[in-house]
Amino acid sequence: MPAKLLDGNLLAKKMRTEIAANAIILAAKGTKPGLAVILVGENPASQIYVRNKIKACQDTNIHSVLIQLPQNTSQAELLVQITKLNQDPQIHGILVQLPLPSHIDSHSVIEAIHPKKDVDGFHVANAGALMTGKPLFKPCTPYGCMALIESTDYPIRGARAVIIGASNIVGKPMAMLLLQAGATVTICNSKTRDLSFHSKEADILVVATGKPKMVSAQMVKPGAIVIDVGINRLPDGKLCGDVDFDEVKYVANWITPVPGGVGPMTITMLLQNTLEAAQHLHVRN
Ligand code: NAD
């Protein structure tokens, strides 16, 4: 029997309804959640991502500001914008769309965002706090993957989890979240020997490599939960993940599609983090 579909669109819709309701409640108490998105340059994919984020804010009663800067913006000019947003009481979350043009040091830019407004969860203060189990904000993509895994009701505690991919924005924070939920975690990377040996152990397999369809049915334990983070564009223009969905769906018990799996959850968790940032501020005031 084919795997059950872990439908990110469906879960995202349910969560966004709750976020929208909570945003109205908070606004009625005097704090309307606000997100600022900064886009530098004209990268077409980034323009689409940014548009989707602004639209998602509008749909969930979150105030949003889009700051579009030209490709030749200097790092100093960008840092001035971030300083202004750090001080703006109407803005609770700041997101700088990556990648930035090559003349700008992304690390310095992310470190300039106040950790209490770092709704992407990329600031070292949040990354470090995630290690100790107390992040202000969880990075959006792994946070969304956790929500999908939790929606299956499979007991994470004691499960074997394997993550293929060890990036700072997906693989590593994903490992921390699963570890904190009580899983026994293995992180694989491009140098891992005998990848199948590890992947076949996984009750929960998360794949984030950017390599189209690299995980085949033979690499998956029967009955596993398979979360495919990858977004790859094929020569025919279609999108596919890092997992061979058509094969693996006959081995796994649960599987995310691409598109419509992790993608919609990433934006949803950005909205959730912005709401939480505004709630924290409201409690402090
Ligand atoms: P990255 O390039 O920063 O990291 C890739 C990781 O995969 C590295 O740790 C690398 O060692 C590992 N890897 C590469 N080939 C491998 C192989 N053959 N075997 C084992 N490990 C291998 O990528 P990233 O930023 O983590 O993104 C990964 C994928 O997820 C991309 O397709 C990206 O577009 C997608 N992504 C999707 C979302 C979303 O919202 N759905 C968010 C972020 C990233």
Boltz pocket constraint, residues with backbone or C-beta under 6 A from the ligand:
constraints:
  - pocket:
      binder: B
      contacts: [[A, 141], [A, 164], [A, 165], [A, 166], [A, 167], [A, 168], [A, 169], [A, 170], [A, 171], [A, 188], [A, 189], [A, 190], [A, 191], [A, 192], [A, 195], [A, 207], [A, 208], [A, 209], [A, 210], [A, 211], [A, 214], [A, 228], [A, 229], [A, 230], [A, 231], [A, 232], [A, 262], [A, 263], [A, 266]]
      max_distance: 6.0
